[in-house]
Amino acid sequence: MKRHMALLLACTLVAPLALAQQEDSAPQAPQAPRLELTFENAGPAGTVLIRNATVWTQDEGGVRENADLLMQDGKIVAVGTNLDAPAGATIIDGTGRHVTPGIIDAHSHTGSFGTNEGSENVTAQVRSQDVLNPEDPNIYQQLAGGTTTAQILHGSANAIGGQSALVKWRYKVSDSSEMLIKGATPTIKFALGENPKRSAFALPIPGLPRRYPATRMGVANSIRRAFLRARDYAAEWGAYRALSDAARANAVPPRRDLQLETLVEILEGERMVHSHSYRQDEIIMLIRIADEMGFKIAAFQHVLEGYKASLEIAAHGAGASTFADWYSYKFEVFDAIPYNGAIMHDDGVVVSFNSDSGELARHLNQDAAKAVKYGGLSEPDALAFVTSNPAKQLLLFDRIGSLRAGKDADVVVWNGHPLSVYSRVDLTFVDGRRVFDRELDMQLREARAAEKARLVAAIRGDGDEDGEESAEEEADTAAASEPHRFSAVASRAYDSSPHLQRGSTAIIGATIHTVSGDTIESGVVVFENGTITAVGGPETAIPDDAERVDATGRHLFPGMISFDSTVGLVEVDQGVSGSVDTAEIDDINSDLRAEVAVNQSSEHIAVNRANGVTHTLTAPRGGTITGASALLRLDGWSWEEMTALPRAAMHMNFPSGPSGFAAFFAPPSSDDEIERQRNEALGRIDDLIADTEAYVRGKSAQAAGAVLHDTDVKLEGMIPVVSGDVPLFIHTSGARDIRAALEWAAEHDLRIVLIDSGDTWRAAEALVAANVPVVVSNVLTVPGNADDPYDAMYANAGKLAAAGVRFAIADGGGTSGGDDRNLPYQAGMAAAFGLDKGEALRAVTLYPAQILGVGDSLGSIEVGKSATFVLTDGDLLEIRTNVLQEWIDGNGIDLESKHTQLWQKWRDRPATTR
């Protein structure tokens, strides 16, 4: 056992880049293979010259083509052309590459062992720096996305929370204090709205007493009272310090209070406030308290209604660190719009985009691109949202945020345009040290895999250090050898819109991305009564009476289909239960039909289709058998008119241990306990299938004149699944679940599709052998295993495609139904990490249609198919691309939404006369 532990421990050892010379006579200990790159083993900052790149200086230098950047001893020395290389410099060829400052995340909780001290409403005395974890693997994953600096904030459980930590991502330094940016102006986290008033804890919870405040009025009052106490505290200490030495010797000093000391620092301008906020009322409220008490707010965090208070924020001199496009996940953000950052920027506010997410922090450059799409910012101004602007908000612009001589050498080298969804980070430097190198990362993966294989072989005692198959690989091979009988779902009828356009329409001059065939330049598409009648080049015949749409210079794509959606079933996910209809309380819900609960008036419908999503597979969520999904067209006057394919699939959550509150509060379950629970749950489904088969036999006997049987709606719902007419979509969460699901489904000869949010690529061979399609749910996800490659989820779809697995890509962005509009960027990221661009496009258009059995009607631009198109000014998967026009079943779609309406209203807000 000790030998095994020693071997496993060796997995974590890292050999330094440069080993000290050993005395010839000294015995040399065997070196463990180098398995990762850290700040300390990267060695000291040397001299690096990047030649012939596009350099985004993010200051008055602008964007410089064919430029050089020289860094030495952790600082930027020069940006220019034809720079001389100092002796011993490492020279990097920047041809075709782009160089930017390191990305700065102004709102992060990464690397923090604790987030909230929720015991009381004012906790200014606690410090995030005391709980930093430099070994958090998410730090390395963020470096791989170009993020080099972060503000680590306390949580939002308190109106006045804890002290923040400003850090450089110095991964795995031996002392966590080495992550701190020395000399930075200290900051503190405030919070307004639902979180400090504890809206989620309104009901009595055993062991958790109610805590003041419970209203926004109380939040305001508690902040003001705290500062009044701090004023008195400062005055008391001021009076004591004003005493003569003799008088002070006979006086009792005031009682020291760490909480009030911190608030006094704020009043004296020594510590800057960053405040969690959402609504206009609370934003203005805090500004007025700050004005009254005489301190300044450095930045409002989240600030999703900042566009409604941008004039007040600008007048106060505060910044705004917001999300690019989050909305509707709780009621107080229901008016959040993606134009928020642009409106505030145009009104003179220094705006940044932050993550508040370990995943989003890995591609904040893509969120910056959304400022181009939503609001029309220039590309340098948009990139400033994640570089120079957060540096200014953190009072660090003299050191970071732009590429200028004398600043810290926090530099990112991209393989393409930094605002492109297809671009990857090649190199990241922090203080001049190369802390991420994609080429080296790929090499280290091979070393890590070899070391794992060696250790597994040694632990198993078979002595094979060349590496036999792992247990997972053996299971994969076994699953692949099973005689599966899965097959594609038969072609099914697509129910077109009951409101078909009259006459013919011709779209002329666009680049037509047929998806199923060649791309046609300056093409023509003709459609009539909702159906495509002609597709071709400029010579294509056009009916004389056709309405003509001049699309010269534009691009025409099929509409996108969003799988695994809740559009129409939920409006506000958190705290507004009356708008949530996603999950029933039963464990078996085979009699449920999603379409009958779809709210045609949901704001999410217009928001999602405005970015090219024309159809959703809307599905229920609760229980083991969750119910039947429906393919919806995002157009229609009722749920009946929106339903294109009822009972499109039955959905099942494959049992994999505790979930929800049980998983959160209960101790971890052992593998044996998880297996027991899974078998117990599957046993119930086995019984359901057996009962359904018996029920079908009973119905047949009844038809032949036998005794009548009572109708069982749950069994009725399962009949098309058991017969194979409707696929069973099984939601899984990793390779182990996938293999178990394949084995279980083979026993029952079911037609299944897997919706997986885990490492599907590990089971690719079994999936190919079983001929089972996969819905890759949420490409934009942090790897589930700490030792997985940083891009494991990004590369998942590409690996599946290479293995021959049939697949589609879903957004998987949560349960609010509002994130489906980001579906194309999931596919774009997959393309950046190995998936062919054409395959990425098909993964959100044609392949979903084929998996559902409606590929004859949807998903590509072909004669005889539905006239469902999206006309754009560029690549559909690129974030900066705009959707200009749209048709669903031939009907022109109004692209206006609540978001565009609020944008148009508030961008034109008149200046105040106060």
N, C-alpha and C positions, 0 to 999 in steps of 0.2 A: 504494500500500500504506500509506504514512504517513497519507494522508487517511482511509483506512478505519479505521486504528487510532485516529486522533483521534476519529472519529465514535463508535466503540465505547466509547472511554474516556469520552466525554460521557455515556454511559448511566449511569455511576456517580456523576456529579456531583449534588449536592443543593443547591438554593437555600435559603438560611436563611429562617426564618419572617419575620423583620423585617430588611429590607436597610438598611444605613447610607445616609444621604442623600449623594448625589454632587454635586460642584460642577457648576453648570450648564454650565461651559465644558469639563468633562472628558468625553471620549468614553465612552459607556456600552457595556460589553461585553455581548453577548447572554447572557441567563441560560438555563442548562439548566433544563428542567422539574423541579419538585420531585417526586421519585419515591419517597421514603420518609421516615419519621419516626424521628429519632434523639434521644438524650438531649440532645445539644448543640443541635441545630436546633429543639428544642421550646421554646427560650427559657428565661428565668429563671422560677422558681416565683413565681406571682402570688397573687392572692386568689381562691379558688373557694368558692362556697357551693352545696352540694347540698341541695335542698329536698324534703321530703315523701317520703322513702324509708324502706324498712325497713332499719335500721342494726344490723348484728351487731357489737357493740362488742368481744366476746370478752374481757370482763372483768366486773367487778361490775355494769356498766351493763346487761348482758343484751342481749336483742334488742328494739329499740325501733321501734315502728310509727310511721309518719307523722312521722319525725324529720328533723332537719337536721344537716349536718356542714359545718363551716367550716374551711378550711385556708388558711394564709397564710405566705409566705416559707419554704415547705418543711416546715412544722410544722402539726399539728392544733391548732386554736385552741379549738374547742368542738364538743360534740355535744349537741343539745337540740332544743327545739321553738320554732318561730317566731323563729329567730335573725335578728338584723338583718344586712342585707347592707352591708358596708363600701363606701365609695365606690370605684367602679371594679372591683368584684368581678364575676367571671364566675359567672352563676347557671345551674345545671343542674337541670332538672326531674327529680326522682327518683320521680315517681308511677309505681307499679307496678314499680319497680326495687328491687334489694337492694344494699346497700353493705357490704363486708367489708374487713378488713385485707388487705394484700397477702399472697399465699401464699408460704410459706417452704419451700424444698426443702433439707433437711438432708443430702442425699447426692446430689451432682451431679458430672459430669465435663464439663459443657458449657463451651464457650469455653476449653478447655485444649488446647494443642498437643501435650501428652504426658500419659500417664496413669501408666504403670509404669516405674520404674527397676528392672529385674529382675536386675541384675548381682550383687547380694548380698542377703542376707536382712535386713540392717538398713541403712536408707537415710534416717535421720532428718535428714540434712543437706540433702536436696534440698527445693525449695520449689515448690508449685503456682503461686504468684504470679508466678514468673519466666516462665511459659509461657501467660499469659492472652491470649486473643484476643477483644477487644471487638467484632470484626466478624463473629463467628460468627452467621449468620442465625437459628440456633436460639434465640438470645437474644430476638430480636424475636418469634419464634413463641411463646416462653414468656410474654412480656409479654402477648401476645394471649390467653393462657389464665389471666392473673391472677397469675402467679408473678413476684415482684419481688426476691427475695433467695435466695441459694444458698450452700451450703458446697461449695467445689470441692475434692474429695478426691483424693489420690494413689490409685493402683490398689491391688490386693490381692495383689500378687506377693510381698510381704514381710511378715514377722511384725511388724516395725516399719517402716512406710513413711515417706513424705515429709510435709512440713508442708502443711497445708491453707490455702486462701484463702477468707475470708468476703467475699462480694461483694454489691453491689446490681447489678441488671441495668440498667446505664447503657450502653445500646446505642450502639456506635460512638463512644465517647469517644476523643479523640485520643491519650490516654495511658492505657495499660491499668491503671496504678496508681490511676487515678481510680475504678476499679470497686471497689477495696478499701474495706471499712467501717473508717474510721479509729477507732482506739482500741479495737477489738474484741479480746477475749481470744484469743490465738492457739491453734490446735488442731493436732492431728497425727493421722494415720491409722495404726492398727494393723490387722492381719488375722490371723484364726485359721482352722484347718481345711484344706480341700483346696487352696486357692490358694497359700498360702505353702509348704506341703509339696509343691507342684507335682505333684499327682496326675495331671494331664493330660500330664506329661512324664516318666512313669515309665520309658518305654523309651528307650534311648540314641538321641539325635538328633545327627547330625553337626554339629560346631561348637557344640554346647550341652552343656557338661559338667554332670553331676549336681551338685546344690547342697544342702548341709545347710540345713534339716532335711527328712526324708522321712516323718516321723510326727507326730502330734499331741503325742506326748511331746517330740519334738525342738523343736516350735514353742514349747511351754512353757519348755523349757530355754533356748532361744535368747533369749527375752524376759528371763528371770530373769538370765542371764549378762550381758546388755547393761546391765541396771540395776546389777548389782554392779560392772561396770566404771565406770559413771557415778558411783556412790558413791565409788569410789576416786579418780576424776578430780576430783570436787568436793572431797574431802578433801585431795588434793594441792595444788589451787589455794588451798584454805582455809589450809593450812599456809604456803604461799608468801606469801599476803596478810597473814598474821599476823606475818610477820617485821618487825622494825624497819626503818626506812628504810635504815640503814647496812648491816644484814644483807642486805636485799633487793638492795642495790647490788652485792653480791659473790656473789649467788646466780643460778643459771640458772633462769629461769621454766619451768614445765612446758610441754611442747609443746601448742600449741592444737589441739583436735580439735572440729570443727564438729558432728560426729555426737554426741559425748558431751555437748557443750554443750547441745544440744537436749534430751537425756535429763535433764540436770540441771534444765533449766527445768520439766520434768514433775515431778521430785521436789520441786521448790520451789513447785509450784502455780502457776507462771507460764504453763504451756501445758497445755491440756486434751486428754485422750485420747478419740478416737472410734474404736471398734474394730469392724471387719467381723467377723461371727460368725454361726454358725448353730445349732450343737448345744448342748444343755444342759451337757455336760461341759466344753466349752471356755469357755463363758461363766463358769461357776463357777470354773474354773481361773484365768482372768485376774483375777477379783475377788480371789481368794486371793493372787495375786502382788502386786496393787495394795495389798492390806492389809499384806502383808509389807514392801513397799518404802515404804509410807507415802504413796502418791498416790491420787487419786480418778479414776475413769473418768467422763467427762461423759456419754457415751452409747454403747450398743452399737448398731452399724449392722446392718441386715438382721435379725439376732436372731430368726430364724424359729422357733426352739424357745425363745424367751423365755418363753412361757407355762409351760414346764416349770421355769423358774428365776426366775420373777417375784418370789418372796419374797426370794431372794438379791439380785436386782437392786435391789429396793426398799430392802432393809436397807443396801446399800452406798451408796445415794443416787444411782445412775446413772439416766439416761434410757434410752429404747429407741426407736430410729428404724428402723421396719420397713417391709416391703411390705404392702399391704393384703391381697393374696390370691395372691401368687406361690407356687408349690409344684412339687415333683417334677421340676424341670429338671435336678437332679443328686441323687445319693443322699443327701447330707447334709441335704437339705431335704425328704426324703420324708415326714417327719412335720409339715411346715408346714401350718398351718390358717388359714383367714381369721378365726377368732375370737381369734387371737393378740393383737392389739392390745387387744381388749376385756378379755381376762383380765388382761393386765398393767395396764391402766388400773384395773380393779377392785381390784387388789392394791396400788395406790398408786404405780405407776411413771408418770412423765411420758412419754407415748407420742407419737410423731409418725409420719406416713406419708411416705416419701420416694420419689423416682423412680428414681435410678440409670439414667435413660433420658431421652433428649431428647424422646421422644414423651410418655411418662407425665407428665413435668414440665409438659406443656401442659394437663393436666386432672386435677390432683391433687385438685381439689374433688370429682370423682367418686369417687376413691378414699376420700376422707373419708366419703362417703355409705355406703360399705361397712361402716363401723363402726356405722352404724345397723342395717344389714341383718344383719350377723354379730356379734351380741353385744348389740344393743338399746341402744346409747348414745343419749343425747339428742342432738338436732341440734346445739346449741351445743358440746357436748362433742366431737362428731364433727368439726365444723369446726375445733375447737382443734387437732386432729391435724395440720393443715397451716397453722396461723397462730400462736396463742400458745404451743403446746407446743414446736415447734422453736425458737422465739425463746428460750424458757427453757433449752433444751438448749444453745444457743449463747451463753448468758449475754448476750442482747441484748434481753430483755423490757422493760428500762427504756426502750428506743428504738423497738422495732417489735413486731408481733404482736398488738396490740389498738388500738382506736380511742379514744384518750384525749388530752385536752389536753396539749400538750407533747411528744408523740411525733412521730416522723418521719411525714410525710404520704405513706405508702405505702398507697394506697387503690384498691380495685377496685369498679367499678359494674357490676352484672349486670343483664341484662334480665329475670331471673326468680329463683326460689329458688336459692341458690348450691349446693345439694346435688342439684339436679334435672339429669338427663341432658339435658334439653331447653334448659337455660340457656346463654347465651353471655355473654362479656365485652363490654360496650359501651365502657368506659373503664378505663384503668389509669394510675395516678399513681405515680411514684417521686420521693421528696423534693419532692412538690408539682408536679412537671412532668408534663404529660399526654404520656406516652410511648407509649400506644396509644389509638387512637380508631377504632372500627370504621367509623364513617361516613366519616371521613377516609381510612381504609385503602381503602374501596371507591372513593373518588374518585381516589386515587393509582394504583390499578390501571388505571383508564382512561387516566391520563396515561402510565403505563409502557407500556401496550399501544400507544398512539399513537406514543410515542417509538421503540419497537422497530420499528413499521411504517415510520416515517420513515427510520430508520437502514438497514433492510433495503433499502428502495427506493433510498437514496443509494448504498449499497455495490454494488447491482446496476447502478447507473448509469442507471436508467430515468427518474430525476427525479420519480417519482410519490411525493410526500411524503404524499399522502392514504392511502397504504397499500394496495398490492395484496395478494392472497393470499400468505401465507407459503408456503415450500416444503412445510411440513406440511399446510397447508390445501389446497394443490394436490394433494398426494398423497391426501388424504382425499376430495377431489372425484373424483379418478380412480378410487380404489377403489370409491366409491359408484356409479360409472357402469358397473362391471363387471356382466355378466349372471349374478349369483349364483343358485343354485338350492337354497339351504338351506331346510329346512322343519322344523317341530317334530317331535320324536320321537313316534312313534305311541303310543297309550295302551298301557300294559303292566300286567300282572297284579301286584298287590301280594299278597305271600304273608303272610297273617295269622298271628298267633301260634297255635301248636298247642295252647295252653292257654287256651281261651276261657272267660270267666266263664259260669256257668249262671244262667238266669233273667233278669229285667229289673231295671234300676237307673234311677232318676229323680233327676236333679240339679235341685233346686227353689229358685227365688228369686234366682239369680245374675243379674248383668248378663252376657248372653251376647254375646261378640264373635265373630260367625260368620265374619268376615273376608271371606267371599264376598258377603255381603249386609248387611242392616241389623243394627245392634246392638239387642238385645232386652232391655229392662229387666224385672226380676223374671221372668225367663224359665224355661223348663222344657226339659230335654234328657232323652230317654229312650233307653236303648240295651239291646240284648240280643244275646248271643252275639258280642260284639265289634263290633257294627254299630249305628249310630245309627238309631233307628226313628221318632223324633219330635223336632221342634224348634219351639218356639213360645212364646207368652206364657203368662200365668197360667192361661188357660182350657184349655191343652193337656191332653188326656186322659192319665191315668196308669194303667197296669194295676194292678189291685187287689193283685197279688202282688209288685209292684215294691219293691225296697229303695229307701228314700227318703234322699237326702242333702240336708240343709238347708244351702243355700248363701246364705242371705239376707245381703245386704251384701257379698258376694264377687263376683269376676269370673272368668268362664270363657273360656279361650282355647284354640285348637288348640295341640297340642304343636309345638315348634320343631324345625326340621331344620337340622343343622349341616353345611354343605358343606366340602369340602377339609379333612377331618379325618384324624387318625391314631389316634383312639380305638380301643383294642384291639390296636394294633400296637406300641405302645411304652409302657413304664411309667416309666423314668427315662432321659432323653435323653442326658445327659452322663456318661460314665465307667462305665456299666453296660451294656455292649454285649449281654450276654445277654438283656436285656429289650427290645432294639430290633430290630424286624423290618420296617423301613419301606423299605429300599432294597437292591435286588440289585446285583450287580457288573456284570451284562451291560448293554449299551446298549439292546438290544431285549428287552423283557420282556413281550411281548404274551400269553404263556402263563400269566402270574401271575394269581392270584385272591386278593384281599385277605382275603375272609371266612375262608379256611381257616387263617389264622394269627391270627385274633382270639382274644385271651385273655379268656374270659368272666369271669374273676375279677379283671380289672383294676380297681383302685380308682377310676380315672377314670370308669368307667361310672356308678357311683352318685353321684359328685360332680357330674357334668354333668347328669344327669337331675333331681337335686335342685333345679336352677334352671330347669327347664322344657324342657330339651333332651331330646326323646323319641327322635329318630332322628339318625344321623350318616351322611354319605357318606364312608366310610373308604377311603382311597386310598393306594397305595404311592407312593414318591417317586423312586426311583433310575433313572438312565439317561435316554435320550431318550423311548423308549416305556416308561413305568414299570410298566404293568400295569393290570388291571381293578379298579375300585373296587366296593364293595358298599354298598347301603343297609341299615343295621343298625337294628333297634329296640333300644333300651337296656333290654332285658328278655329273659330266656331262660336256660335251663339249659346251653346249649351254643352254639357259633357257628352251628350249623345252625338252632337255634330262634331265634336273633337275626337271621338273614338274612331280610330282607323283600324284597330284590330283588338277586339275584346278578348279576354282570357288569352292574352298573348303567351303567357308562361305562368306556371305555378312556382312559387318561391319557397325555399327551405333554408333555414340557418343551420348549417351542419354543426352538431353538438361538439363543443371543444372546451368544456369547463365552464366555471362560473362567469357571469357577465353582469353589467350594470352595477348597481349598488353592492351586490354580493361580491363581485370581483374587487370593488374599490375598498370595502371595509373588512372583508374576511381575510384571514391569512392565506398565503399561497397554497394551492392544491398540489399534491404530489402527482407524478405521472400516472401512478396506479389509480389514484382517485379520479383523475380526469378521464382515464380509460373506462372506469366503472360508470361514471356519470354518462359518458358518451354511449356506452352499450345499453344503458337503461333507456336513454332517450331514443336511440335507434330501434330498440325493441318496441317502443310505442308506435313508431312509424312502420315497422314490420307488420305489426298487428293491423294498422290502418290499411296497408296494402292488401293484406290477406282478407280483411273484412270487405274491402272494395271488390276484390275478385269474387268473393262469395256473393256479394250484393249483385254483381253483374249477372252471375249465374241465376240468382233468384229472380231478377228482372226478366231474364230470358224464359225462365220457367213460367213466370206470370204471364208473359206474352203468349205462351202456349196453352194457357188456360188453367194454370196451377193456382194455388192459394195466393191471395194478394199480400204484398209486403208493404210495410210502412215506408214512406219516403224518408231518406236520411240525407240531408243537404250536404253534410261533410263528405259522405261517401260519393254523392253525386258529383261534387267538385273534383274528386280524385279520379273519376272514371276516365276522362281524357288523358290524364297523366299516365295511368296504368296501361291504357291502350296505345300510348305513344303518339297520340294526335297533338298533344300539347307538351312542350319540353318542361322539364323540371330544372329550374335555375337554382343551383346549390351554392350558397354563400359560404366560402371557406376562408381560412386565415393562415395559410402556410402549407408547406409541402407535405407535412404529416397529415393534415386534414385532407389534402387533395388525394393522397394515396388511399386513405381510408374511405373517402367518398367514392372513388372509382371502384374500389372493391365492393362496397355496399351496393352501388347502383348496378354493377354487373350481376350481382346475385338476383336482382329483380328485373333485369333486362329493361331498364328505364332509359329513355332518351334524356340526357342531361346536358346542361351547360354550366360551367363553373364560373362564378363571380368571385375573384380572389383579390384580396388586399395584401397578400403576402408574397413569398418568394416562389412564384409559379415556375420560374425557370428551372428550379431544382427537380421538378417532376416532368420536364418536357418530354422525355422519352416515353413515359407512361401515358401521357396525354395523346401523343401521336399514335401510339399503338391502340388506344381506346377510341380514337377518332372523336375526341370530345373537344368542343370549342371552349375557349376561355375568354371571359371579359376581364381585361386588366383594369382593375378599379383603382384609380388614383396613382398615376405615375409619380406625382409630386408628393412623395412620402419618404420620411426618414427610414433607412433600413431597419428591419425588425430585429436583427442580431447585431450586437456591438462590433463583432469582428467581420461583418460583411463589408464588401467594397463600398466606398462612399456613394457610388452611383448604381448600386444594385437595383433599386427600384426604377431609376431612369432607364437602365439598360434592359430591364425585364422583357419588354415587348420585342426588342430587337433579337434577344436570345430565343424567344418563342418562335419568331418568324424564321430564324435561321434553322431551327429544329424541325420546322414544318407544322407547327401547331396552328390550327385555325383560331383566330382571335379577333376581338374588337377592343377598343379603348373607351373606358367610361371616365367621367369626371370624379365621382366618389368624393365630392367636396363637402359632405356633411348631410344633415337631414333637413336643412331649411328650404331646399329647392331653389335657392338663389344663385348657386355657383355653377350651374350647368353652362352658363355662358363662357366659362373658362375651359370648356372641353377642348377647343382646338389647341390650347397651349399645353395640355397634357400630351397630345399627340406630337406637338412640335418638340417638346423636351425629349420624348422617346426617339425622335429623329435625330436630335443632337447627340444622342448616345447610342447610335448603332442601327436604328431602324431606318430602312429606306424611306425617303420622303413620300414617294408614291404610296407605299404601304401604310405610312402614317395617315395619309389622307383617306385611304380606303378603310382604315380602322375606325373612322368616325362617320363614314358614309355608307359604302357598299357592304362591308362586312357585317355591321349590325343588322342590316336589312336581310342579308342572306341567312344569318343565324336564326332570325325570327321566321324565316320562310316567306318573306315578302320581297326578296331580291328581284323578282320579276317586275316589281312595281316601283321600288324606291332605291335610292343609293347611288345612282349613276345617271348620266345624261345620255339616254338611248331612246330611239323611236319606240313608242308603245308604253313608255313608263310615265309615271306621274310628273307633271311639269312643276317640280319643286326645285327651285334654284336659289342661289345667293350670288348677287353681283357685287364685286368688291373692287377696291383700288390697288389690290396687291395679293400676295400669298395669303390664303385663308388661315393658315396656321401661324402666321406672324402676328405678334401682338399689336404692332403699329398699323396694321391693316384695318380699314374701315369698311363696314357693310353699307352699301349705297342703296340697293334695292333688293327685294325678296319676293318670291312667289311660292305659295303652297297650294298644290293641286291646281295650278294655273291662276289662282287668285292673288292679286297684288296685295302685299302686306304693309300696313302702316307701321313704320319703325319707331314711332314715338312711344315713349314709356314714361312712367312716373319720374324716372331719373332725368330724362331729357327735359321734361316739364319743369322740374325743380331747378335744373341748371339754367334754363332760359329765364326763369323768374329771378333767381338770386344773383346771377351774373350782372344783372341790370339794376341791382338795388341802388337807390339814390344815396348819396353821401348824407350823413346825419348833419343836422343844423345845430346840434347841442354845442 
